[in-house]
Amino acid sequence: MGKVRGMAYEIEERLEAELSGITAAREIAGRFVAETAYRGAHEDVLLVVSELVTNALLHGDGPPLLRLAGDESRIRIEVGDAAAELPAPREPGPRDGWGLHVVERVSARWGAAPLDGGKVVWCELVAATDSDGARAGAAVG
């Protein structure tokens, strides 16, 4: 790991294009937030990683690429795959899931961008800075 984009740590891992990739991604993210001493809710990071990797496996193409960058106050999560179609939130519920709605709720901001040969879906989580523990930042699409 090294200093990248103004954040103290960064890691990148190619995941298996199977459901076991979700578990691997959560384990990687769990180690990452511990190593960065992230002050925010570690559970939120694990939840968002699970949602983004699940979406890449269900709606993307090829093995997902997980990239994490962060420090004690901020974590950026990126999940890339080889499908060109950008995600759009669907009506939340048991039929279509809650994926991007969950990401939007717990993230300071999120988005998706085309890349050569695919796309990346990203979000940033920010540790609370006020005394009552409220989440810093507002969800932005």
Secondary structure per residue as TSV (DSSP state, phi and psi in degrees):
chain	resnum	aa	ss	phi	psi
A	1	M	-	360.0	149.8
A	2	G	-	-152.0	173.8
A	3	K	-	-75.3	124.9
A	4	V	B	-143.8	140.1
A	5	R	T	49.1	36.3
A	6	G	T	78.0	3.4
A	7	M	B	-109.0	150.8
A	8	A	S	-69.5	-35.2
A	9	Y	E	-133.2	148.8
A	10	E	E	-147.0	142.9
A	11	I	E	-141.6	148.4
A	12	E	E	-137.6	130.2
A	13	E	E	-138.9	132.6
A	14	R	E	-84.0	126.7
A	15	L	-	-98.3	160.8
A	16	E	-	-71.8	147.2
A	17	A	S	-85.6	49.0
A	18	E	S	-138.1	165.5
A	19	L	T	-59.5	-25.5
A	20	S	H	-62.8	-18.8
A	21	G	H	-63.1	-28.9
A	22	I	H	-66.1	-46.7
A	23	T	H	-62.2	-45.2
A	24	A	H	-59.8	-42.7
A	25	A	H	-63.0	-40.8
A	26	R	H	-64.9	-39.1
A	27	E	H	-65.8	-43.0
A	28	I	H	-61.6	-46.0
A	29	A	H	-64.8	-39.3
A	30	G	H	-60.9	-44.8
A	31	R	H	-64.7	-39.5
A	32	F	H	-62.6	-48.5
A	33	V	H	-66.1	-31.5
A	34	A	H	-68.1	-44.2
A	35	E	H	-66.7	-33.0
A	36	T	H	-83.5	-10.3
A	37	A	T	59.2	37.3
A	38	Y	-	-56.3	128.8
A	39	R	-	-86.1	-8.1
A	40	G	S	-83.1	-175.0
A	41	A	-	-72.4	110.6
A	42	H	H	-61.3	-33.4
A	43	E	H	-62.0	-35.4
A	44	D	H	-65.3	-40.0
A	45	V	H	-62.6	-46.9
A	46	L	H	-63.2	-39.1
A	47	L	H	-64.0	-47.5
A	48	V	H	-64.9	-42.5
A	49	V	H	-58.6	-45.1
A	50	S	H	-59.7	-45.3
A	51	E	H	-64.7	-46.1
A	52	L	H	-68.0	-40.2
A	53	V	H	-68.8	-40.9
A	54	T	H	-58.9	-46.1
A	55	N	H	-60.4	-41.1
A	56	A	H	-63.8	-39.1
A	57	L	H	-70.9	-39.3
A	58	L	H	-81.1	-36.9
A	59	H	H	-116.8	-9.3
A	60	G	S	-95.9	-160.7
A	61	D	-	-142.5	132.8
A	62	G	S	79.6	178.6
A	63	P	S	-70.1	131.5
A	64	P	-	-69.0	152.4
A	65	L	E	-112.0	120.0
A	66	L	E	-100.2	127.6
A	67	R	E	-128.4	129.4
A	68	L	E	-123.7	136.5
A	69	A	E	-138.8	141.7
A	70	G	E	175.8	-176.7
A	71	D	-	-151.8	-162.9
A	72	E	S	-67.7	-17.6
A	73	S	S	-113.5	-12.3
A	74	R	E	-151.6	140.9
A	75	I	E	-128.4	131.0
A	76	R	E	-110.9	128.8
A	77	I	E	-116.3	130.1
A	78	E	E	-129.4	134.9
A	79	V	E	-128.6	119.9
A	80	G	E	-111.1	155.3
A	81	D	E	-151.5	177.3
A	82	A	S	-88.8	-0.6
A	83	A	-	-82.9	138.6
A	84	A	-	-82.4	-26.4
A	85	E	-	-67.7	125.9
A	86	L	-	-78.5	146.3
A	87	P	-	-74.7	154.5
A	88	A	-	-139.0	136.5
A	89	P	-	-58.8	138.5
A	90	R	-	-103.7	173.2
A	91	E	-	-61.1	121.6
A	92	P	-	-68.3	143.5
A	93	G	B	159.5	178.3
A	94	P	T	-63.7	-28.6
A	95	R	T	-73.0	-48.1
A	96	D	T	-105.6	-3.4
A	97	G	B	82.9	-176.1
A	98	W	S	-120.8	-1.3
A	99	G	H	-26.8	-77.6
A	100	L	H	-69.8	-24.4
A	101	H	H	-67.1	-38.8
A	102	V	H	-64.8	-46.0
A	103	V	H	-58.1	-44.9
A	104	E	H	-62.7	-39.3
A	105	R	H	-68.4	-38.6
A	106	V	H	-97.3	-8.4
A	107	S	-	-97.9	151.0
A	108	A	S	-70.4	-35.9
A	109	R	E	-162.8	159.0
A	110	W	E	-152.7	166.2
A	111	G	E	-174.6	-176.0
A	112	A	E	-144.3	148.0
A	113	A	E	-146.0	143.1
A	114	P	E	-71.1	147.3
A	115	L	E	-130.5	162.1
A	116	D	T	-55.7	119.3
A	117	G	T	76.8	22.3
A	118	G	E	158.2	-143.6
A	119	K	E	-151.4	168.0
A	120	V	E	-133.0	136.7
A	121	V	E	-112.1	131.4
A	122	W	E	-134.9	161.5
A	123	C	E	-155.5	161.4
A	124	E	E	-127.5	133.9
A	125	L	E	-112.5	139.4
A	126	V	E	-124.2	131.2
A	127	A	-	-65.0	144.2
A	128	A	-	-60.0	143.1
A	129	T	-	-118.7	-10.0
A	130	D	S	-94.7	169.1
A	131	S	T	-72.4	-21.4
A	132	D	T	-94.1	4.6
A	133	G	-	82.9	8.8
A	134	A	-	-66.3	149.7
A	135	R	-	-68.3	133.6
A	136	A	S	-79.6	142.0
A	137	G	S	89.7	159.6
A	138	A	-	-118.2	150.9
A	139	A	-	-69.5	130.3
A	140	V	-	-133.3	136.9
A	141	G	-	-87.6	360.0
